[in-house]
Amino acid sequence: MGIIAFIILGLIAGAIAKALWKGDEPGGVFGTLLVGVVGALLGGLVASAAGLGGLGSFFSIGTWLIAIGGALVLLFMYDLVVRRSDRGDTVTG
């Protein structure tokens, strides 16, 4: 998949994930693009590691589900970090 197609996939997947997610999320077009692209990468890596295949063709439903799922996971992780910082907790490692 070309870089332009991947960016378009990320933008649309991020917008769909933000529409489905009912929590705090980074805003704006750049926030949506970042969530979608990073989520698509995250979903592709997890799917590849699990043996389910990775991101394939732009028109494959599996590619879209992986990208949207990755973006939802990313929004979930973002929400956990924001909620934790709002309570004053610190992340220790």
C-alpha positions as CSV (number, residue, x, y, z in Angstrom):
1,M,0.0,0.0,0.0
2,G,1.4,3.4,-0.9
3,I,2.0,6.2,1.6
4,I,-0.8,8.3,0.3
5,A,-3.3,5.4,0.6
6,F,-2.0,4.7,4.1
7,I,-2.5,8.3,5.2
8,I,-6.1,8.2,3.7
9,L,-6.7,4.9,5.5
10,G,-5.4,6.4,8.7
11,L,-7.5,9.5,8.4
12,I,-10.7,7.6,7.7
13,A,-10.0,4.9,10.3
14,G,-9.2,7.5,12.9
15,A,-12.4,9.4,12.2
16,I,-14.4,6.2,12.4
17,A,-12.7,5.2,15.7
18,K,-13.3,8.7,17.2
19,A,-17.0,8.5,16.2
20,L,-17.3,5.1,17.9
21,W,-15.3,6.1,21.0
22,K,-17.2,8.0,23.7
23,G,-14.2,9.3,25.7
24,D,-11.6,12.0,25.7
25,E,-9.5,12.0,22.5
26,P,-7.0,14.3,20.9
27,G,-8.9,16.7,18.6
28,G,-8.6,18.2,15.2
29,V,-7.7,16.8,11.9
30,F,-4.1,16.2,12.9
31,G,-5.2,14.3,16.0
32,T,-7.5,12.2,13.9
33,L,-4.8,11.5,11.4
34,L,-2.3,10.6,14.1
35,V,-4.7,8.3,15.9
36,G,-5.6,6.6,12.7
37,V,-2.1,6.2,11.3
38,V,-0.6,5.1,14.6
39,G,-3.6,2.9,15.3
40,A,-3.3,1.3,11.9
41,L,0.4,0.6,12.5
42,L,-0.4,-0.8,15.9
43,G,-3.3,-3.0,14.6
44,G,-1.1,-4.2,11.7
45,L,1.8,-5.2,14.1
46,V,-0.6,-7.0,16.5
47,A,-2.4,-8.8,13.7
48,S,0.9,-9.8,12.1
49,A,2.3,-11.1,15.5
50,A,-0.9,-13.0,16.1
51,G,-0.6,-14.7,12.6
52,L,-3.8,-13.0,11.3
53,G,-1.9,-11.1,8.5
54,G,-1.1,-7.4,8.5
55,L,-2.3,-4.4,6.6
56,G,-2.9,-5.5,3.1
57,S,-4.9,-4.0,0.2
58,F,-6.5,-0.7,0.7
59,F,-9.9,-2.2,-0.3
60,S,-9.7,-5.2,2.0
61,I,-12.3,-5.2,4.8
62,G,-9.7,-6.9,7.0
63,T,-7.3,-4.0,6.5
64,W,-10.0,-1.5,7.6
65,L,-11.0,-3.6,10.6
66,I,-7.4,-3.9,11.8
67,A,-6.8,-0.1,11.3
68,I,-10.0,0.9,13.1
69,G,-9.4,-1.7,15.9
70,G,-5.9,-0.4,16.4
71,A,-7.1,3.2,16.5
72,L,-9.7,2.2,19.1
73,V,-7.0,0.5,21.2
74,L,-4.9,3.7,20.9
75,L,-7.9,5.9,22.1
76,F,-8.5,3.5,25.0
77,M,-4.8,3.8,26.0
78,Y,-4.9,7.6,25.6
79,D,-8.0,7.7,27.8
80,L,-6.3,5.7,30.5
81,V,-3.3,8.0,30.6
82,V,-5.5,11.2,30.6
83,R,-7.7,9.8,33.4
84,R,-4.7,8.7,35.4
85,S,-3.1,12.2,35.1
86,D,-6.3,13.9,36.0
87,R,-6.4,12.0,39.3
88,G,-2.8,13.0,40.0
89,D,-1.4,9.5,39.8
90,T,2.0,9.0,38.2
91,V,3.1,6.2,36.0
92,T,6.0,4.3,37.4
93,G,8.1,1.9,35.5
